Amino acid sequence: MGRRILNDALRTIVNAERRGMAKAHLQPISTVMTSFLKIMKDHGYIKDFKVYDPHRVGKITVELLGRINDCRALTYRQDLKAKEIEKYTYNKLPTHQWGYVVITTPNGVLDHEEASRQNVGGQVLGYFY
């Protein structure tokens, strides 16, 4: 159920980017979605996001930069070991120069570079480029 919410939110962001909108409104929300957006913000793919009323249904407003080509959440479980992360990113991302795979690990939600640095594996949440 949680991955479906994340996938719907990411598709909303991509559609808003393609239409040239400055903001996207996401509802319902989850903590995993907030972590995913924080990674996107840290890498400069979105400008900022604000969470409204996180204790009930909640809403997130995302300010877009026009830099996202595509982002998706995997709706199935894909387990990755630490040594398989590099091979997986080469298969999923269109180039080796940009884009990130987001992985949920025992150390939290991380992008593939940070997970490789910490030498931890986990489950793939999704990717963006």
C-alpha positions as CSV (number, residue, x, y, z in Angstrom):
1,M,0.0,0.0,0.0
2,G,2.8,2.4,0.9
3,R,4.6,2.0,-2.4
4,R,1.4,2.7,-4.3
5,I,1.1,6.1,-2.5
6,L,4.7,6.9,-3.3
7,N,4.3,5.9,-7.0
8,D,1.2,8.1,-7.3
9,A,3.0,11.1,-5.7
10,L,6.1,10.7,-8.0
11,R,3.9,10.4,-11.1
12,T,2.1,13.6,-10.0
13,I,5.4,15.4,-9.8
14,V,6.5,14.2,-13.2
15,N,3.2,15.3,-14.8
16,A,3.4,18.7,-13.2
17,E,7.0,19.1,-14.5
18,R,5.9,18.2,-18.0
19,R,3.0,20.7,-17.9
20,G,5.4,23.4,-16.7
21,M,3.8,24.0,-13.3
22,A,5.8,25.6,-10.5
23,K,4.2,23.5,-7.7
24,A,2.8,20.1,-7.2
25,H,0.3,19.1,-4.4
26,L,0.6,15.6,-3.1
27,Q,-2.0,13.8,-1.0
28,P,-2.0,11.4,1.0
29,I,1.5,11.4,2.4
30,S,3.8,9.0,4.2
31,T,7.2,9.3,6.0
32,V,8.9,7.3,3.2
33,M,7.6,9.9,0.7
34,T,9.0,12.7,2.9
35,S,12.4,10.9,3.0
36,F,12.4,10.4,-0.8
37,L,11.6,14.1,-1.4
38,K,14.4,15.1,1.0
39,I,16.9,13.1,-1.1
40,M,15.6,14.8,-4.3
41,K,16.0,18.2,-2.6
42,D,19.5,17.4,-1.4
43,H,20.6,16.6,-5.0
44,G,18.9,19.7,-6.4
45,Y,16.0,18.1,-8.3
46,I,13.3,20.0,-6.4
47,K,13.5,23.4,-4.8
48,D,11.7,22.8,-1.6
49,F,8.7,21.0,-0.1
50,K,6.4,21.7,2.8
51,V,4.4,19.2,4.8
52,Y,1.0,20.3,6.1
53,D,-0.8,18.5,8.9
54,P,1.3,15.3,9.0
55,H,-0.7,13.7,11.8
56,R,-3.9,13.3,9.9
57,V,-4.2,12.7,6.1
58,G,-1.8,15.5,5.4
59,K,-0.6,17.3,2.2
60,I,2.8,18.1,0.7
61,T,3.4,21.1,-1.5
62,V,6.5,20.6,-3.7
63,E,8.2,23.5,-5.5
64,L,9.6,22.3,-8.8
65,L,12.7,23.4,-10.7
66,G,12.0,21.8,-14.1
67,R,14.9,19.4,-13.7
68,I,13.2,16.0,-13.4
69,N,13.0,13.9,-16.5
70,D,11.4,10.9,-14.9
71,C,11.0,9.4,-11.4
72,R,9.3,6.1,-10.4
73,A,8.7,4.0,-7.4
74,L,9.0,0.3,-7.7
75,T,5.7,-1.4,-6.6
76,Y,7.4,-4.8,-6.1
77,R,10.2,-5.6,-3.6
78,Q,13.6,-5.6,-5.0
79,D,16.3,-6.6,-2.5
80,L,19.8,-5.4,-3.1
81,K,23.1,-6.4,-1.5
82,A,25.8,-3.8,-1.1
83,K,27.9,-5.2,-3.8
84,E,25.0,-5.3,-6.3
85,I,24.1,-1.6,-6.1
86,E,26.4,-0.4,-8.8
87,K,25.3,-3.0,-11.3
88,Y,21.6,-2.2,-10.6
89,T,22.1,1.5,-11.1
90,Y,23.8,0.9,-14.5
91,N,20.8,-1.2,-15.6
92,K,18.1,1.2,-14.3
93,L,19.5,4.7,-15.0
94,P,19.8,6.0,-18.6
95,T,23.3,7.4,-18.1
96,H,26.1,7.0,-15.5
97,Q,26.4,10.8,-15.1
98,W,23.1,11.7,-13.4
99,G,20.2,10.1,-11.6
100,Y,19.8,8.3,-8.3
101,V,18.4,5.1,-7.1
102,V,16.7,5.5,-3.6
103,I,17.1,2.5,-1.3
104,T,15.6,1.9,2.2
105,T,18.4,0.5,4.4
106,P,18.8,-0.3,8.1
107,N,20.5,3.1,8.3
108,G,17.4,4.9,6.8
109,V,16.4,5.9,3.3
110,L,19.6,6.6,1.3
111,D,20.5,7.2,-2.3
112,H,22.7,4.6,-4.1
113,E,26.0,6.6,-3.6
114,E,25.5,6.9,0.1
115,A,24.5,3.3,0.5
116,S,27.7,2.2,-1.4
117,R,29.8,4.5,0.9
118,Q,28.2,3.0,4.0
119,N,28.4,-0.6,2.5
120,V,24.8,-1.4,3.3
121,G,22.1,-3.0,1.1
122,G,18.3,-2.9,1.3
123,Q,15.2,-2.6,-0.7
124,V,14.8,-0.3,-3.7
125,L,12.1,2.3,-3.3
126,G,12.5,4.0,-6.7
127,Y,14.7,6.1,-8.9
128,F,14.8,9.6,-10.4
129,Y,16.8,11.4,-13.1
